[in-house]
Amino acid sequence: MHTTIEPSILYLGTPVVLISTRNEDGTTNVAPMSSTWFLGWGCMIGLNSGSQTTLNLLREKECVLNLPSVDQAYAPDRLARLTGRNPLTPDKVAMGYRYEKDKLGAAGLTATPSDLVKAPRVTECPIQLEAIVQASHPFGGFEPARAFGENTSDTPLVLAVELKIVRVHAEESLLVTGKKNHIDPDKWKPLLMSFAQYYGLAPGRIFPSKLAEIPEEQYRPYEDMAKLPTA
Ligand SMILES: Cc1cc2nc3c(=O)[nH]c(=O)nc-3n(C[C@H](O)[C@H](O)[C@H](O)COP(=O)(O)O)c2cc1C
């Protein structure tokens, strides 16, 4: 039996990402987000236009998507309701956010230089994806609070930002034994957000997947990854 409901959000479960970007003064901002999905080496992320991350991303055109496992759930939670933007936007004031300049320090995280982008990686995250902005699109304008062209400073817009991943760093212990390029889903324990709560995957695989019968190599977008186009 189904019933129709009207939830205020539809956050049905997506991976948590700590996105690192470079501030205008060269320091690092890191912020938790979870409106994210991947296709091949592409990624779409949904960002509030009032966050420091969005300002940095649109200016610098690059970032690192750092994926915490369930073991690092403390980090996004320490960063929740902190912003690197000063002064705060009115919606953040209303939600009890405060300004924090040293987001990495506040979360107990450290930075490692990236290979191809200026924003550093978050050392503690087992998967780190260096990325370059391809495009950004207004999103959700059909909702009154996000009506493009009519927004006021306290009704922030949402942007869908398209990213191209240019380098993948993975903790070696997560790889399929004997394979250089395959993350083992039996070892990788992503941290998920569902309706603003933190979850891990249920223990174990449910049953063998027909999709996984296709060799993972067949999804490789470029035969020679050195030929991955640059920005
Ligand atoms: C687990 C978690 C997930 C979040 N997901 C998103 C998201 O997908 N998009 C977004 O704009 N904000 C998201 N937020 C809120 C941002 O972290 C918040 O806007 C913050 O101010 C961003 O920091 P910044 O202003 O320093 O960039 C999330 C927060 C938490 C704790």
The ligand as a Tripos MOL2 file, in Angstrom:
@<TRIPOS>MOLECULE
LIG
   31    33     1     0     0
SMALL
NO_CHARGES

@<TRIPOS>ATOM
      1 C1         26.7040   15.9080    5.1380 C.3       1 LIG1
      2 C2         26.3940   17.2250    4.5040 C.ar      1 LIG1
      3 C3         25.9620   17.2780    3.1860 C.ar      1 LIG1
      4 C4         25.7200   18.5170    2.5570 C.ar      1 LIG1
      5 N1         25.3370   18.5220    1.2400 N.ar      1 LIG1
      6 C5         25.2790   19.7060    0.5760 C.ar      1 LIG1
      7 C6         25.0530   19.7380   -0.8310 C.ar      1 LIG1
      8 O1         24.9320   18.7190   -1.4840 O.2       1 LIG1
      9 N2         25.0190   20.9520   -1.4460 N.ar      1 LIG1
     10 C7         25.1900   22.1280   -0.7530 C.ar      1 LIG1
     11 O2         25.1610   23.2140   -1.3820 O.2       1 LIG1
     12 N3         25.3850   22.1150    0.5850 N.ar      1 LIG1
     13 C8         25.4560   20.9500    1.2510 C.ar      1 LIG1
     14 N4         25.6960   20.9380    2.6050 N.ar      1 LIG1
     15 C9         25.8290   22.2280    3.3030 C.3       1 LIG1
     16 C10        27.1890   22.8730    3.0500 C.3       1 LIG1
     17 O3         28.1880   22.1310    3.7120 O.3       1 LIG1
     18 C11        27.1100   24.3270    3.4940 C.3       1 LIG1
     19 O4         26.4530   25.0640    2.4520 O.3       1 LIG1
     20 C12        28.4290   24.9840    3.8260 C.3       1 LIG1
     21 O5         28.2010   26.3280    4.1500 O.3       1 LIG1
     22 C13        29.4440   24.9550    2.7320 C.3       1 LIG1
     23 O6         30.6430   25.5050    3.2550 O.3       1 LIG1
     24 P1         31.3040   26.7740    2.5980 P.3       1 LIG1
     25 O7         30.3050   27.9190    2.7070 O.co2     1 LIG1
     26 O8         32.5350   27.0270    3.3750 O.co2     1 LIG1
     27 O9         31.5500   26.4300    1.1750 O.co2     1 LIG1
     28 C14        25.8920   19.7270    3.2700 C.ar      1 LIG1
     29 C15        26.3070   19.6690    4.6130 C.ar      1 LIG1
     30 C16        26.5480   18.4390    5.2220 C.ar      1 LIG1
     31 C17        27.0090   18.4020    6.6500 C.3       1 LIG1
@<TRIPOS>BOND
     1     1     2 1
     2     2     3 ar
     3     2    30 ar
     4     3     4 ar
     5     4     5 ar
     6     4    28 ar
     7     5     6 ar
     8     6     7 ar
     9     6    13 1
    10     7     8 2
    11     7     9 ar
    12     9    10 ar
    13    10    11 2
    14    10    12 ar
    15    12    13 ar
    16    13    14 ar
    17    14    15 1
    18    14    28 ar
    19    15    16 1
    20    16    17 1
    21    16    18 1
    22    18    19 1
    23    18    20 1
    24    20    21 1
    25    20    22 1
    26    22    23 1
    27    23    24 1
    28    24    25 2
    29    24    26 1
    30    24    27 1
    31    28    29 ar
    32    29    30 ar
    33    30    31 1
@<TRIPOS>SUBSTRUCTURE
     1 LIG1         1 GROUP 0 **** ****
